[in-house]
Amino acid sequence: MPIRIQCLFALICGFALALPASAAEPRDELLRVAPPDAALLVLVQDAREHARQIEQSPFGQWFPQSALGKQILAGADLKQLRDSTAPVFAALGITPEVLLDDVLGDAVAFAFTPPVPDRPKSERAVLLIRPRKPETLQKLIAKLNDIQKGNGEVKEVVAKQHRGAEYFERQKPNGGADYYCFRGSIFAFSGTEPDIQAVIDRDAANEKPALPAKIARLGIGDAALAVIINPRHFDAELHAKVARAVGPEKFFLDRFQEAWQALDSAAFYVAVGNDLEAGLAVRFQNGKLSREARAWLTGARQSAAIWQAIPANALVALAGQLKPAELVAVNADQADPIAAAARQMLGPVFGKDHLNDVLAAMGPQWALWLEPPTATGEFLPTGVAAVQIDASGPKGKSAARDIARAVGFGFNTARIAYNASHTDQIELVETDDSDNVITSLVNDKKFPAGFRPSYAFKGGFLLVASSPDAIKRFRKPKEAPSGSEALLARFSGSATRAYLQAHREPLARFLSSAGNGSEKDLLRQFDQAATVLELVDRVEVFSRGDDSGLRLAARFTFAKPLRK
């Protein structure tokens, strides 16, 4: 196998590539004999076609020329892998290309059910392969049997019958055994005889499998890798854990169990088009969810308008829509640990009689982000936090004043505490910004260049930032754009790489002086991070939803597309 193909094949396995429509038929053929009640079913689809598409993609052509690609291709690990696997392939009389094309390239599944606590031998597991050329796999199995019989790992391979169908027992010298069979174009392997016999039974029944419909409902029919979860298998274990729980743990487990009992199906998945997407998809039985749970776990999603105010070159950003009053019921049952913590921590700050009004005035929009420094001589990224404040109505205005007093008190307390124990002093400076006032903590002698913690109320938002300039640049967002998904977080690999390359030396000196390692080690770590980040343009975390389900996923956009 050429070095470039080996490198790409290893990368493909790591990324668990996605499935084109042409592989649906082999997948469903395989799922026809898969155990429908398995606790977990791991499904990999159409690796062969993906290997070819990735190799021919802009990413596949560019990766060997990238810094990381050159390191991998010239690295000792790849050479060791190639040297260690070559004798195995030679002994089996097969090449990696043929193994991928003819054996593993269509569909592979592994069904697993862990043992129940009182029956440790009740574990069930079966491996299923739908090869493109069954005769190639048959020859491979025969060759493997001969090798293992020759070296003593297998004592004998015995043909057996179940319902008139043939299967094989591989007897081990220690008395153990494993089993396999071919049913049409499907190969099945298991460490337990009943699981192989069950495959034969399902094949003889020839019933329409339920798993493809479940995969379709989850919306992951084109996923290359899917780990499908059967929630009902874990009901008894969860119920026992809830029964044993006390205090805050029981409070959270009770609510988790409510959502779990309503869970119809769930799956972790990986899929690839031009980008790579990895996430969790869940479907609920809507009638079993409370109204509050439905609001959190189902329904359409849309990005918060605050994303419009976040700079495009932000290194990392998080934003969403959430009113604290919806999460923290201050007057709720005393058993609610979230409400108890809110009363204990925030009650003295705002006054317990005012706390409900303050929480109702905050949100729903909020955001946190880091942006690269903009002024010459600055090297620390600028951090910004923003939360929407609704000052409408009599209670809203009063709540906004309470929030302003609390933030101002916090800044003054930090200044006084620092000044009491340091010879250098922090000053509290107010700066006009149109119709707003920015309050900043200033200590040009000790603070790093550009670092002036500040806050202001602007455009209906409370802004807290490590520099007043970030507050000056803030613009009130307009209405949220239409869309079918809500962006929750974004990481810019390209912007972070540019930042590390531009500010690596002063950043390393600063972190080293703060006790975070030697400057030399930090510079090496920055360079390694920059090498890896060359591959990634951005990573976005988002959610999608409808009336009966939710998807939470991360989308990886690489420096070059994964498709032509």
C-alpha positions, 0 to 999 in steps of 0.5 A: 500500500503506498505511504499516502494511502496508508496515511489516509486510511489511518485518518479515515479510521480515526474520523469514522467516515460517512455513508453514501446512499449506495450502502443502504442496501448492504446495511439493511441486509446486515441488520436483518440478522442483527439482534434487535434488542441489543443494548448497544449496536455499533455500525460502520458503513461503506468505508471503501467508498469513503477511502476513495473519496477522501483520497481524491478530495482537496483535503486528501491531496493537501494533507500529505503536504501539510506539516502534520502530514509530513510528520506522520508520513516520516514518523516512526509510529507509521513505520512500526505499524507498517512493519508489524502488520505486513507479516500478518497480511502476508501470512493471510494472503491478503492486502489491506486494499483487498481487505477494505474493498472486498471484506470490510468496505460495505457494512460491519456491525457489533452488537453487545449486551452487558451481563446483568448484575446477578448473572455475570455469564449473561453477556451477549456479543456478536460481530456481523460483516456484510462483505462485497465478496463473501468468497474472499472472506471465506478464504480468509477465515479458512486461512486464519483457521489453518494458521491458528491450528498450526500454532496451537491457538485452535485445537479443531474446527467442528461443523455443527447444525442448527435448524438444518443450517451449518455453523462452526465451532472453533475449539480451544485447547483450554476448553473454550470455544468461539463460533461463526457462520455464513448466512448468505452474504452475511458472516457472523462471529461470537464467543457464545453458541446461542448468539450464532444460533440466534443469527440463524433463527433471524435469518430463517424468519426473514422478517423486516428488521426494525433497526433501519426504521429506528436509524431513519427516525434518528436522522442518521441514515447517512452516518458512517459510524453509529452507536445505537443505544437501546434505553430499555436495557438500562431501565432497571439499573437506573431505577435501582440507582435512583432508589438508592440516591439521597439528597441532591443526587436523588433530585437530579436522578429523578429528573433524569429518570423522567426524561430517560423513561420517555426516551424512545431511541438514541445514538452517537454518530459520525457523518461526513460531507464536505465537513465532519459532523459528530454528535448525539441524536435522541427521540422521545415519546412526547406523551411521556414528557412533562411540559417543562421537559418538552420545552428543554428537550424537543422543538425547533432551534434557532441561533441567538441574535447575540452571535451577530455581535461576536467578532468573526475572528473570535478564538472561541465563543459560546452563546445561547438563549436561556433565562435564569428564571427558567432554570432557577426556581427560587421559591421551589421546593427546598429539595431543589439544590439549584434553587437552594444554591441560588438563594444562598449565593445570590440572595445576600447580593441582591436581597432575597425579596428582589432575587426573583425580579433580578433573575426574571430581568436577565436573559434570555441572550448571553455570550462569552468569547475571546478575541485576539488583541488589536493594539500593538504591544498587547498579547493577551486575548480579550475576554468578553461576557454579555448578558441581556438585561430586560429593564422594561416595566417597574420591576425591570427597572428596579432589577436593572438597578440592583444588577448595576449596584451588584456589579459595581460593588464587585469591582470596588471590592476587588480594587480595595482588596488588591490595594490593601495588600499591594504597593502598586494601586488599582484605580477605578476609571470611568470612560464615556462611550456615546450614551454609556459609561464604561467603568474600568480597573486600571493598573498600568504598572502591573497589569499586562498591556491592554488588560483593564477589566471593565463593565458597562450597560450597553444596547440592553446588555450587561458587558464585562470585558478584560478591555474597555475597547471590546465594550466600545466595539460592541454593537447591539444585535438585530433580530436572529437570522432564520435557520434550522439549527442553533449555534452554541459554540464556535472555535476558530482553528485558523484564528487561534493558530494565527494568534499563537504564531503572532504572540507566542514569545510574550505569551510564553514569558507571561505564562512562565512567570505565572508558574505554568512551566518553562518558557522553552516548553511552552514555546514547543507546546504552542508550535505543536498546537499550531501544527495541529491547528493547520488542519482545522478551520473551525469547529461549531457546536450546534443543536437541532430539534423537532417535536419529538427529538433533539440533536446535539453535534459538533461540526468540524470544518477542515482547512480543505473540503473532505469531498471533491 
